[in-house]
Amino acid sequence: MKLSKLKQIIKEEYYNVISEGFADPEIRKLSKMGGIKPGRWTNFFKSFAKTHDIAWDKLPAGTLNKATSMNDPFIKDGLAFWIVDNDKPNPYGGNRYFDQTLRKGVIAVTLKGKVQYYHGGGRDGSGVGPKGMRRQGSAVGAGVRGTLQLKKLKELSDTVYVMDFESFRGGTKALKAKRAELKLGKDKFKDARSWKQANLARYKNILDARVGSRDQVDRMVAEIVKISNEAITTGMEVTKMDKYGDLVTTINGNEVNMNAVTNAMTRVLRMYAEYIRYENEEEQGSDYGREYNRNRKRDVAGKINKALKAFKSGNARQIEYI
């Protein structure tokens, strides 16, 4: 066997060992692409980890996702890998031969909309950052002339993979649910515990408004509150995102969008408040009013019962449309 062939085999096996260390299959696939694949002089994953403390091997499946469009929010606020699916002409390449073709693979990487460059020197570089940093080197990716602007990358790229950079910054802290701030639905909370406390407080306030006797609706709502609180806590123990970049949790073994859970919980508490209002008015109203409010109360109770079944089963679609 020729020495050159042996070197090539060793090189390929080296890349395979590196790539197989990633838990996310999309990151694993990305690491083998031209422009980003670790080489003799550059290793994006190692360099980026040095700068931003990202534990690439600890990131779960679902971390990296294909952008839904060129207006995907993570293109502006997250980490984006710009990919050309097949070789094609570069309309901005000018007269230089090597700049006239965009080769298949990663042509650039952006963080919060800014093209990233290696910097610092050394075989693997000491880090990655935007243009203008000290001892700036080449751009991450193919770095072809005329392409390194966000507007042009949107025009030239066939595929963009994105990830929520801030969720995983700081090693594995995000995997332990230590986010600085969590936005769930229309509400903002510091963590899952504050979400739970807010839910329980809202439930108690509504319950305190009752003037009549209590019934099984109380128990149904209490169970929904419990399931939703447990779901949010579970979802924050190991941060995971779906293919659209949204946070997900698990209910009864099924993956459910976290915003869907919190929004559904809000709607259930709103229904519960209506139920108690109808019950109070039933107690105090005329004969006609009592019958009207009794029927409205039964209708709301049926909706709450349906919501409970959705939460118990973990049916993502039913929870979304509660």
C-alpha positions as CSV (number, residue, x, y, z in Angstrom):
1,M,0.0,0.0,0.0
2,K,1.3,3.4,-0.9
3,L,2.2,5.7,1.9
4,S,-0.1,8.4,0.6
5,K,-3.0,6.0,0.7
6,L,-2.2,4.9,4.3
7,K,-2.1,8.5,5.4
8,Q,-5.5,9.1,3.8
9,I,-7.0,6.2,5.6
10,I,-5.6,7.3,9.0
11,K,-6.9,10.8,8.3
12,E,-10.4,9.6,7.5
13,E,-10.5,7.4,10.6
14,Y,-9.3,10.3,12.7
15,Y,-12.2,12.4,11.4
16,N,-14.6,9.6,12.1
17,V,-13.5,9.3,15.7
18,I,-14.0,13.0,16.2
19,S,-17.4,13.1,14.6
20,E,-18.8,10.0,16.4
21,G,-18.2,11.8,19.7
22,F,-21.2,14.1,19.0
23,A,-24.5,13.0,20.5
24,D,-26.6,15.1,18.1
25,P,-26.7,13.3,14.7
26,E,-27.0,16.6,12.9
27,I,-23.8,18.0,14.5
28,R,-22.2,14.7,13.6
29,K,-23.2,15.0,10.0
30,L,-22.1,18.7,9.9
31,S,-18.7,17.8,11.3
32,K,-18.0,15.7,8.2
33,M,-18.8,18.5,5.7
34,G,-16.3,20.4,3.6
35,G,-15.4,23.8,5.0
36,I,-16.0,22.7,8.7
37,K,-14.4,19.2,8.8
38,P,-11.5,19.3,11.3
39,G,-8.1,19.6,9.5
40,R,-4.5,19.9,10.2
41,W,-4.6,23.6,10.8
42,T,-8.2,24.3,11.9
43,N,-10.7,22.6,14.2
44,F,-13.9,24.7,14.5
45,F,-15.5,22.7,17.3
46,K,-12.4,22.9,19.5
47,S,-11.7,26.6,18.7
48,F,-15.4,27.6,19.3
49,A,-15.4,25.6,22.6
50,K,-12.4,27.5,23.8
51,T,-14.1,30.9,23.2
52,H,-17.6,30.1,24.3
53,D,-17.3,27.1,26.6
54,I,-19.6,24.8,24.6
55,A,-19.5,21.1,25.5
56,W,-20.2,19.8,22.0
57,D,-20.2,16.1,23.0
58,K,-22.8,16.8,25.7
59,L,-25.4,18.5,23.5
60,P,-28.4,16.2,23.0
61,A,-30.2,15.2,19.8
62,G,-32.3,18.1,18.6
63,T,-29.7,20.8,19.4
64,L,-29.0,21.5,15.8
65,N,-31.9,22.0,13.4
66,K,-32.6,23.0,9.8
67,A,-33.8,26.6,9.6
68,T,-37.4,26.9,8.7
69,S,-36.7,29.9,6.5
70,M,-34.1,32.7,5.9
71,N,-36.1,34.6,8.6
72,D,-35.6,31.9,11.2
73,P,-35.0,33.8,14.6
74,F,-31.9,31.7,15.3
75,I,-30.2,33.1,12.2
76,K,-30.3,36.5,13.9
77,D,-29.9,35.4,17.5
78,G,-28.2,32.0,17.4
79,L,-25.4,30.1,15.8
80,A,-25.9,29.4,12.1
81,F,-24.1,27.1,9.6
82,W,-24.5,28.2,6.0
83,I,-24.4,25.3,3.5
84,V,-24.2,24.8,-0.2
85,D,-25.7,21.4,-1.2
86,N,-23.8,21.1,-4.5
87,D,-21.0,23.0,-6.3
88,K,-22.3,26.1,-8.1
89,P,-21.0,29.4,-9.6
90,N,-20.2,32.3,-7.2
91,P,-21.7,35.5,-8.7
92,Y,-19.5,37.6,-6.4
93,G,-16.2,35.8,-7.1
94,G,-14.7,38.3,-9.4
95,N,-11.8,37.3,-11.7
96,R,-9.9,35.0,-9.3
97,Y,-10.3,31.4,-10.4
98,F,-10.5,29.9,-6.9
99,D,-13.3,32.3,-5.9
100,Q,-15.5,31.6,-8.9
101,T,-17.1,28.4,-7.6
102,L,-18.9,27.7,-4.3
103,R,-17.9,24.2,-3.3
104,K,-20.3,21.8,-1.6
105,G,-20.2,22.1,2.2
106,V,-20.2,24.9,4.8
107,I,-19.4,28.2,3.3
108,A,-19.6,30.3,6.5
109,V,-20.6,30.3,10.1
110,T,-22.4,33.2,11.8
111,L,-23.1,33.9,15.4
112,K,-25.9,36.4,16.1
113,G,-25.7,37.4,12.4
114,K,-21.9,38.1,12.4
115,V,-19.5,36.0,10.2
116,Q,-17.0,34.1,12.4
117,Y,-13.2,33.9,12.0
118,Y,-10.4,31.9,13.5
119,H,-8.0,34.0,15.6
120,G,-5.1,33.6,17.9
121,G,-2.8,31.4,15.9
122,G,-1.5,27.9,16.7
123,R,-2.4,24.6,15.0
124,D,-6.1,24.7,16.1
125,G,-6.3,28.4,16.8
126,S,-7.1,29.9,20.2
127,G,-10.6,30.8,19.5
128,V,-13.3,31.9,17.1
129,G,-14.9,35.4,16.9
130,P,-16.2,38.1,14.6
131,K,-14.1,40.2,12.2
132,G,-11.7,42.6,13.8
133,M,-10.5,40.5,16.6
134,R,-6.8,40.4,17.6
135,R,-4.7,38.1,15.3
136,Q,-7.6,37.4,13.0
137,G,-7.2,34.5,10.7
138,S,-9.4,33.0,8.0
139,A,-13.1,32.8,8.0
140,V,-14.8,29.6,9.3
141,G,-16.1,27.6,6.4
142,A,-15.0,27.9,2.8
143,G,-14.7,31.7,3.2
144,V,-15.0,32.4,-0.5
145,R,-14.4,36.0,-1.6
146,G,-17.6,38.1,-1.9
147,T,-19.8,35.8,0.1
148,L,-19.1,36.8,3.7
149,Q,-22.0,39.1,4.3
150,L,-25.3,38.0,5.9
151,K,-27.4,39.3,3.0
152,K,-25.3,37.3,0.4
153,L,-25.2,34.2,2.6
154,K,-29.0,34.2,2.6
155,E,-29.0,34.5,-1.2
156,L,-26.3,31.8,-1.9
157,S,-27.0,29.1,0.7
158,D,-29.2,26.1,0.0
159,T,-29.5,25.0,3.6
160,V,-28.9,26.7,7.0
161,Y,-28.5,24.7,10.3
162,V,-29.2,26.7,13.4
163,M,-28.9,26.2,17.2
164,D,-29.9,28.3,20.2
165,F,-26.4,29.3,21.2
166,E,-27.4,30.9,24.6
167,S,-29.1,27.7,25.8
168,F,-25.9,25.8,25.7
169,R,-23.3,28.4,26.6
170,G,-21.3,27.6,29.6
171,G,-20.5,23.9,29.2
172,T,-23.4,21.8,30.4
173,K,-25.0,24.3,32.7
174,A,-28.0,24.6,30.4
175,L,-28.4,20.8,30.6
176,K,-29.0,21.2,34.3
177,A,-31.8,23.9,33.8
178,K,-29.7,26.8,35.0
179,R,-30.8,29.2,32.3
180,A,-30.5,32.9,33.2
181,E,-34.1,33.5,32.1
182,L,-36.7,31.2,30.8
183,K,-39.6,32.5,28.6
184,L,-42.6,30.2,28.7
185,G,-45.6,31.2,26.6
186,K,-46.4,34.9,27.3
187,D,-44.9,34.8,30.8
188,K,-41.3,35.1,32.0
189,F,-39.9,33.2,34.9
190,K,-36.4,32.6,36.3
191,D,-36.8,28.9,36.5
192,A,-39.2,26.0,36.6
193,R,-39.8,26.5,40.4
194,S,-41.1,30.0,39.9
195,W,-43.4,28.8,37.2
196,K,-44.8,26.2,39.6
197,Q,-45.2,28.8,42.4
198,A,-47.0,31.1,40.0
199,N,-49.4,28.4,38.8
200,L,-50.3,27.3,42.4
201,A,-50.9,30.9,43.4
202,R,-53.2,31.5,40.4
203,Y,-55.0,28.3,41.1
204,K,-55.5,29.3,44.8
205,N,-56.7,32.8,43.9
206,I,-59.3,31.4,41.6
207,L,-60.4,28.8,44.2
208,D,-60.7,31.5,46.9
209,A,-63.3,33.2,44.8
210,R,-65.8,30.3,45.2
211,V,-68.7,30.9,47.4
212,G,-70.5,27.5,47.1
213,S,-69.4,23.9,47.7
214,R,-66.4,22.3,46.1
215,D,-66.7,19.5,43.6
216,Q,-64.6,17.3,41.2
217,V,-63.7,20.2,38.9
218,D,-61.3,21.4,41.7
219,R,-59.6,18.0,41.6
220,M,-59.3,18.0,37.8
221,V,-57.8,21.4,37.7
222,A,-55.4,20.6,40.5
223,E,-54.3,17.5,38.6
224,I,-53.7,19.5,35.4
225,V,-51.6,22.0,37.4
226,K,-49.6,19.2,38.9
227,I,-48.9,17.5,35.5
228,S,-48.0,20.8,33.8
229,N,-45.6,21.7,36.7
230,E,-43.9,18.3,36.5
231,A,-43.6,18.6,32.7
232,I,-41.9,22.0,32.9
233,T,-39.5,20.7,35.6
234,T,-38.7,17.7,33.4
235,G,-38.1,19.8,30.4
236,M,-35.7,22.0,32.3
237,E,-33.6,19.1,33.7
238,V,-32.3,18.3,30.2
239,T,-32.8,21.1,27.7
240,K,-34.0,19.7,24.4
241,M,-35.4,21.3,21.3
242,D,-37.6,20.1,18.4
243,K,-36.8,20.4,14.7
244,Y,-38.2,24.0,14.7
245,G,-35.9,25.1,17.5
246,D,-38.6,25.1,20.2
247,L,-38.1,23.8,23.7
248,V,-39.8,20.4,24.4
249,T,-40.7,18.3,27.4
250,T,-42.1,14.9,28.0
251,I,-45.5,13.9,29.3
252,N,-46.5,10.2,29.5
253,G,-43.5,9.3,27.3
254,N,-44.5,11.8,24.5
255,E,-42.6,14.9,23.5
256,V,-44.7,18.1,23.9
257,N,-43.8,21.7,23.0
258,M,-43.2,23.6,26.3
259,N,-44.9,26.7,25.1
260,A,-48.0,24.5,24.3
261,V,-48.0,23.2,27.8
262,T,-47.7,26.6,29.5
263,N,-50.3,28.2,27.1
264,A,-52.7,25.3,27.7
265,M,-52.2,25.7,31.5
266,T,-53.1,29.4,31.2
267,R,-56.2,28.6,29.2
268,V,-57.3,25.9,31.8
269,L,-57.0,28.4,34.6
270,R,-59.0,30.9,32.6
271,M,-61.7,28.2,32.1
272,Y,-61.6,27.4,35.8
273,A,-62.1,31.1,36.7
274,E,-65.2,31.1,34.4
275,Y,-66.5,27.9,36.0
276,I,-66.3,29.5,39.5
277,R,-67.9,32.7,38.3
278,Y,-70.8,30.8,36.8
279,E,-71.2,28.8,40.0
280,N,-71.2,31.9,42.1
281,E,-73.9,33.5,39.8
282,E,-75.9,30.3,39.9
283,E,-76.0,30.5,43.7
284,Q,-77.1,34.1,43.7
285,G,-79.3,34.4,40.6
286,S,-82.9,34.0,39.7
287,D,-84.5,30.7,38.5
288,Y,-83.7,31.6,34.9
289,G,-80.3,32.8,35.8
290,R,-79.5,29.7,37.8
291,E,-80.4,27.4,34.9
292,Y,-78.4,29.5,32.4
293,N,-75.3,29.5,34.7
294,R,-75.7,25.8,35.5
295,N,-75.6,24.9,31.8
296,R,-72.6,27.2,31.2
297,K,-70.8,25.7,34.2
298,R,-71.4,22.2,32.9
299,D,-70.0,23.2,29.4
300,V,-66.8,24.6,31.0
301,A,-66.5,21.5,33.2
302,G,-66.6,19.3,30.1
303,K,-63.8,21.4,28.5
304,I,-61.7,21.0,31.6
305,N,-62.3,17.3,31.7
306,K,-61.2,17.1,28.0
307,A,-58.1,19.1,28.9
308,L,-57.3,16.7,31.7
309,K,-57.4,13.7,29.4
310,A,-55.1,15.5,26.9
311,F,-52.6,16.2,29.7
312,K,-52.7,12.7,31.1
313,S,-52.1,11.1,27.7
314,G,-49.4,13.6,26.7
315,N,-51.1,14.1,23.3
316,A,-49.2,17.1,21.9
317,R,-51.8,18.1,19.3
318,Q,-54.7,18.0,21.8
319,I,-52.7,20.0,24.4
320,E,-51.9,22.6,21.7
321,Y,-55.6,23.0,20.9
322,I,-57.0,23.1,24.4
